[in-house]
Amino acid sequence: MTHAVLIVGHGSRNPEGIAEFLGLTRHFRARRPEVPVEISFLEFARPTIQEGMDRLARTGVRTIVVLPGVLMAAGHAKNDMASEVRLARQRYPQLDIRMGGALEIDPHLLQLCRIRYQEALADHPVDAKDTLLLLVGRGSNDPDANGNVAKLARLLQEGYPTAWAAWAYSGIARPLLEEALPVCERAGFRRIVVQPYFLFTGILLKRLYEQVETRRQARPDLEIIATPHLQAHELLIDAFLQRVDEALHGLGHMNCSLCQYRVPIIGAETKLGEPQRPHHYHVQGTLGHVHQLDESTLPLRADPVEPRDGVADPHSWATPLLERLHF
């Protein structure tokens, strides 16, 4: 036993989102059964990051890899999680604590995006030349992270295929989804596919699907479809394992060439040289309940989800998790 892994989720008030995070982490641990794995949350849920560190420190390992369970390296990864890692290093100077990179744009996730896209279109025969893809990212105050959403949309346009691609955000950055959808509707395509680039369900994702349904009802002449979010999948586990290996072998670096804290970025010049100031403490562990990883795992699909009664179920294993966790 040479190292341990602490997987850090954002945390959510939504029990389904927590359940999906716990399920993913169990599958991760099943892929590396010889490695101690613990969970923690930046906001709302427990254990907190320091509580997760305490658990792993008691195992006797000498190296801990902190794995951000987020897609884009924005403020949560660059400031909040990084600040917690710095604090943990101060608390445990005898340990080698390393921070892995965020997932960002990864070949495994490009493949997974295409799988979710194909699932959504399995029973919709409209030609690709009549289809517009609208990719929706979380949105942040970090131009680099927001720019990656636009880059991802272009990569997906070439890999699906689809005739056109646009992008939007669920909050903070613009265009917001409710602003982008009407613009896309005027582009003249017969079908719009809205694809959320989200790891787990939660309040924002549910709101996104509600917005898509509202527009779908308002435009019966236009086919508007939303894909499932990424969810647990072997490809996602592969991407996480790669980040751990990179951190262990000296390759786990964030992309700093466009980091607003390191170089002047137009529109964000005031962020240059700004110290790490975490802003999550007022919501850290506020839900009180401390989540635990048990030894059971649920089947993890490596292939597209089979349709059930003609409809792909994007939460096929969330219900039994919720029942077992008594949320």
PyMOL commands that set and color helices and strands:
alter all, ss='L'
color gray80, all
select helices_A, chain A and resi 15-31+49-57+75-91+107-120+128-130+143-159+177-185+203-218+234-248+269-271+281-283+318-325
alter helices_A, ss='H'
color red, helices_A
select strands_A, chain A and resi 4-9+37-41+63-68+96-99+131-137+164-169+191-196+223-226
alter strands_A, ss='S'
color yellow, strands_A
deselect
rebuild
show_as cartoon
